[in-house]
Amino acid sequence: MEDAQITALYWARDETAIAESHAKYGRMLYGIAYHILSSHEDSEETVSSTYTRAWQTIPPQRPFSLAAYLGRIARNLSISRWR
């Protein structure tokens, strides 16, 4: 599924947006989190929190690049958890 379609699902408040995001970017987000945290459990929780944060913020935001948007969220959450 294309990023524009996934973003449209977020805007429509369709929960399949999270499943599609996970299918397309789950490995990338886990890699970002694991690189910072070095913990499987914390990385999985961070990825889950990333989807929650995206769900809360995308209706007012319309990201140009969904990968970059989700990656930034995952990185920021990982750094916060690391601190």
C-alpha positions as CSV (number, residue, x, y, z in Angstrom):
1,M,0.0,0.0,0.0
2,E,1.3,3.5,-0.8
3,D,2.1,6.1,1.8
4,A,-0.7,8.4,0.6
5,Q,-3.2,5.6,1.0
6,I,-2.0,4.8,4.5
7,T,-2.1,8.5,5.5
8,A,-5.7,8.7,4.1
9,L,-6.6,5.8,6.4
10,Y,-5.2,7.7,9.4
11,W,-7.3,10.7,8.3
12,A,-10.4,8.6,8.0
13,R,-9.6,7.1,11.5
14,D,-9.5,3.6,10.0
15,E,-7.6,1.3,12.4
16,T,-6.2,-0.7,9.4
17,A,-3.8,2.3,9.0
18,I,-1.8,0.9,12.0
19,A,-1.7,-2.6,10.6
20,E,-0.6,-1.2,7.2
21,S,2.0,1.0,8.8
22,H,3.3,-2.0,10.8
23,A,3.4,-4.2,7.7
24,K,5.4,-1.6,5.7
25,Y,7.6,0.1,8.3
26,G,7.6,-2.2,11.4
27,R,11.1,-3.6,10.7
28,M,12.5,-0.1,10.1
29,L,11.0,1.3,13.3
30,Y,12.1,-1.7,15.4
31,G,15.6,-1.2,14.0
32,I,15.7,2.4,14.9
33,A,14.5,1.7,18.4
34,Y,16.8,-1.3,18.9
35,H,19.8,0.7,17.7
36,I,19.2,3.2,20.5
37,L,17.9,1.0,23.3
38,S,19.6,-2.4,22.7
39,S,16.6,-4.1,24.3
40,H,14.0,-6.2,22.5
41,E,11.2,-5.5,24.9
42,D,11.8,-1.8,25.1
43,S,12.1,-1.6,21.3
44,E,8.8,-3.4,20.8
45,E,7.1,-1.1,23.3
46,T,8.6,1.9,21.5
47,V,7.2,0.7,18.1
48,S,3.8,0.3,19.6
49,S,4.0,3.8,21.1
50,T,5.1,5.1,17.7
51,Y,1.8,3.9,16.2
52,T,-0.2,5.4,19.0
53,R,1.6,8.7,18.6
54,A,1.0,8.6,14.9
55,W,-2.7,7.9,15.5
56,Q,-2.9,10.9,17.8
57,T,-1.0,13.4,15.6
58,I,-1.7,12.6,11.9
59,P,-5.2,14.2,11.6
60,P,-3.8,17.7,12.2
61,Q,-0.5,16.7,10.5
62,R,-0.2,15.5,6.9
63,P,3.3,14.1,6.6
64,F,5.0,14.3,3.2
65,S,7.0,11.2,3.9
66,L,5.3,8.7,6.2
67,A,8.5,6.7,6.7
68,A,10.4,9.8,7.8
69,Y,7.5,10.9,10.1
70,L,7.2,7.5,11.8
71,G,11.0,7.2,12.0
72,R,11.3,10.6,13.7
73,I,8.6,9.6,16.2
74,A,10.3,6.3,16.9
75,R,13.7,8.0,17.3
76,N,12.4,10.6,19.7
77,L,10.5,8.1,21.8
78,S,13.6,5.8,21.9
79,I,15.8,8.6,23.1
80,S,13.3,9.6,25.8
81,R,13.1,6.0,27.0
82,W,16.9,5.7,27.0
83,R,17.3,8.8,29.1
